[in-house]
Amino acid sequence: MRATVKDVAKLAGVSPKTVSNVINGVVFVRPETRARVERAVSELDYVPNMSARGLRNGRSGMIGLALPDLLRPYSAEITHLVVELAHERGWGVQIQQTAAEPEREFELLSKARAHLVDGLILNPINLGDSAVMTAGPLPPVVLIGDVDQDVVSQVAIDNVGAARDMVQHLLDQGCRRIAAVGTPESPSGSSGAGTLGGSATIAGTAAARLRTTGYHQALADAGIEPDPELEVALDRWSPDGANLVVSRFLAGHEPPDAFFCFTDSIAIGTLSALWAAGVAVPDKCLVAGFDNILESQYAVPPLTTIDFDRRAFVHSALELLAERMADKDAVPRRVLIPHRVVARASTTR
């Protein structure tokens, strides 16, 4: 005979309401109580009736996650954590790649309004292009990433401060000519090395602008005038895109003292371009990245980068989403996750 909520509650020594709270994942339950309920669920092989639950409380038990580019290692790590931590709350996850196309965000918002998903976690790369700003009344939505807004709750890191800290680290190593890879395109559409052609442009994104601001601030604090020739724009934040653009840069410029790359993927492409040009890292040029993807510690040499607690980042996003799902009128909150510089061999003389 199929186990019921009452059977689980009796075995765990809690009320049926507590069992429901654990399964729904919206209301906080003490970890030790949650563990007892989960053991009882496992022992009894209890399977919630999702259809009946949805009819009773208007919930589907699913949330949506939308990221711009699922090929990026950073996106894979965030997706993994969202799926795992959502599962702990009893939520399934629908995953979408928006590819900087607002239409896909509109589709997800429509699903939420139709109660096909209970809430959304979105990562728009530009606020002006995001459906969040133009879609009218919103279902439960939380943003992750770099856009600056106060319409919905958001989890982010201090991109300006993190970039400033990384450039200061390079300055502390004695660097003066520091190139930045991933800066926005100039109004004329060109930069020191030029950009790549392609339809999925991300040059000029919020992250690019914020990290460039931090780069400029650190140089200014050191009394160094920014050199536009050292600001290298590219429209594919990927190893192949960075490799091509940095190779072009090196063909027309002396290697700088260091490259500050706006992601680790860009840094890995930059390391490859420097190797092909015969420029030894770190002997002749330092290289630093951003995001501390899993592969960065295995680059040759191991990559200096900006790190932040991704589990705390995703946990905060799910907490904020649960708040919105429980109370659609909850005041939007912004959570900043601390960052740190992880110094490795790529910036060690």
N, C-alpha and C positions, 0 to 999 in steps of 0.2 A: 504494500500500500504506500502511496506517495506521501512523503513527509510534508507537514504543514508548518506554517510560521509558529503555531503554538507548540509543536513538537520541538522545534529549535529553541524556542524560549525556555521551555521546561528543562531541556538538557543543559543549556547555558546558565540557567539560574537567573534569567532576566525577564523583563516583560516583552510581550509581542511587539510593543511600540519600539523598544530598544532594538530588537531584531530588524524591524523595518528601517530604523534610522541607519543602522550599519549597512544594510543592503542598498538603500537609496543614496547614501553618502553625502547628504546635504547638511544634516545636523551633526555637530561634533559629538563624538563618543570617545570616552577615555580609552587609551590604547589597550589597557589590560582587559576592559570589557569587550572591546572590538575583537581581541584575540580569542576570548572565550566563545563569542558568537561565531566567529569564523571556523573554529574547531568543531563546533556543533553542526554547522552547515556542512562541513566536509564529512563528518562522521555519519550524518544522516543522508548524505548525498542529496541535500535539498536544492531544488531548482526553482527560483522565483518564476511565477507566472507573469511574464513581462506584459503580455497583452492585457490581462486583467488589471495589473498595476497601472498601466497607462490609461485605461478607461477611468480608474478611480481618481487618479491625481493629475491627469492631463500631461503626464510625462512619458517620454519614449525610452528613457534610460540610455540615450545616445547624446553625445556632444559632437560638434564639428571642429576640426582643426584645419586651418588654411595657412600654408607657407608659400613664399614666392617661388622657391626652387628646391625641389626634393632631391636633386642630385648633389647638393652641397653637403659635405660631411657634418657641418654644424646643424643643418636641418634634420639629418638622420638622427643625431643625438637628441635633439629636442623632441622629435616625434617618438622616439623610443621611450623617453621619460614620460611624455604625456600619456601614452598608451598604458604604461605600467602603473603610474600613479592614479590614473582614472580608473583602472581596473580595481584598485584597492577600494575605490568608492562605489564599486558596482556599476560603473559607466562604461559603455562601449564608445568607440571613437571612429567617426568617419573622417577620412583624410582627403584633402583637396590641395592641388597645386594651382595657385592663382596666376603665376607667371606674370605678375604686374598687370593683370587684366581685371579691372573693376567689375566687369560683367560676372566673373566667377564669384566675386564676393556678393553681388546682388543675388545670385542663385542660392548661395548658402543662407543669406538672410531670409529669402523666401521659404526655404525649408524650415528655418526656425519659426517663422510666423505660422507655418502650417503644422507646427508641433511634430515634424518629422525628426528634428533634433531639439534638445532642450536648451542648448546654449552654444555659443561659438567662441573659439579662440582664434583671433586673426592677427596676421603679421604684415600689415601694409608697409610698402617701402616708401610711399609718398602719401602724405595726408591728403593733398589736393585730389589725388586719383582714387581715394578709398571710398567705397560705398557707405562707410560709416558716417561720412559727413553729408551725404546727399539722399540717404534712403528713408528719411522721415523717422517716425517712431521706431525704436529699435527693440528687438528681443534681447534676452540676456547675452551680452557681448563683453569680452575682455580682449584688450590689445596687448601683444607682446612686441617689444622692439623699440624703435627709435623715434617714431613720429611724436610731435609735441602737441597734445590736445587735452581737453578737460571734459569731453563729452561722455566717455565711458571709462571704466576702471582700466588700469594699465600696469604692467610690470616691465621694468627697463633697467639698464645700468647707466651710469653717468658716462656717456660716450666722450664728452668734452674732457672731463677730468681724467678718464682712462688714457685717451690719446696724449694729453699733456704729460701724464706720468711716464708714458713710454718714451716720449721724445726727451724728457728730462733724464731718463735712464741712459739714453744714447749720448746725450750731452755729458753726462757724468763719466762716460767712457772716453771722453776727449774728442768726440765727433763735433764738427762744425757745419760741414756741408751734408745735410740730411735730406734725402729725397723722400717724398711721400708718394706711395703708389695706391691709387684708388680715389684720388681727389675728383671733385665734380669737373665736368667740362667747363671751359671758359665760355663766355658769351659768344665768342667767335666760333666755338665748336672745336677748338684745338687746345693743346697743352704742350708741355715741353717735348713729349714724345709722340703726340697724336693719339687717336683712339682707334678702336676696332670698329668695323662696320657690323651691323647685326640688328635684328628686330627686337630682341629682348634686352633693351638698354636699361641699365640701372645707374648710369652716371648721373649725378645730381640728386641721388636719393638722400633721405634724411640722415642715414648713417654716414654717407660720404661728407655731407656738409658739416655734421657735428664733429667728426674726427678731424676734418681739416681745420675747424676752429680751434680744437685743442692743440693741434700741431703748430698753428700760428701763435697761439698764446705762449707755448713753451719757448719758441724761438724769440718772441718779443721779450720774455722775461730774461733771456740770456743776452739780450742786446743784439740779436741777429735779425737782419732784414730778410723777410721771406723772398726767395728767388723763384719766380714763376717757372723758370726752366727746370726746377727740381720738383715740380708738382706734376705727377704723371697720371693722367686720366685714362681710364679704360672702362668699357661698357660690359664686360663679362668678368665678374668677380670669380675667376676660376684659374686653376694652374696654367691652362693653355693660353687663356687670354693674357695673363700677366707675363708669361714667358715671351710671347710675341712682342708685347709693347715694351717690356724692359730690354729685350734684345735690340729693338729699334733705338731705344734711348742710349744704350751703351755704344751703339755704332756711331752716334753723333756727339757723345759727351764723354769726358773723363769719368771714371767711376766715382761716385760720391763717397764720403766717409761711411755712410750708412743708408740703408733703405728701411723706412718705416712703412710696412704694408698693412692695409686696412683689414685684411683677414689672413688667417693662416694659409688658406688655399692660395691667395695671392703671393704670400711669402714663399711657398713651395715652388711656384712657378718662377719667382724671382731668383731663388737659389739655383734652379736649373739654368736660367739665362746667364747667371754669373759663372757657373761652371763651364758652360759652353764658350764663354768669352775668355776663359783662363784667369778669372779674378777669384782669388782664394778667399773663402769666408771661414773664419773671421780675420785672417791675417791682413788682407788688403781692404776689406769692406765688411761692415756689420749688417746683419739682417734681423728685423724683428717683425712679429706678426700680431694677431689680435684674435681672440676667441678660445685659444688652447684646445683645439680639436684633438682627438685621441692620437692622430697621426703625427702631431707636431713634435712630440718627444722622440719620435723615431726618424725624423728628418736628418739629413747629413749636411752640416752638424745639427744636433738637436736645437730646436727653435725657441728663442726667447719670445714670450707672448703675453697677452693680457688674459687673465683667468677670472672667472666668477663661478659661484656655486650654481650649477645648472639645475640640480635637484631642487634647491631652494627657489630658484627662478620659476620652475614649472609648478612646484607646490603652491607658490603664492598665486600663480595664475588660476589654478583650480580652486583655491580658496576664494578668490575674488569672484570667480564665475558662480560658485555655490551661493555666495551672498546675493548676486543678482538674480539667480534662479529662485531663491527663497523670498526675495523682496525686490520687485522690479523698480521700486522707487528708492532703493538704497543710494546714498550719495556716492558718486564715483570716487574711487581712491587710486592713488599712484604709489606703487611700491618700488623703491630703488634697491637693487641688489649690489652689495659691495664688490669691488674689483681689486685685483692686485697684479703687480708685475711679476711674472715667473721668469727669472733670468737663467738662461741656459748657454750652451757653448757658442751659439751663433752671434752673441754679442760679448764674448769674453776674449780679450786680447791674448 
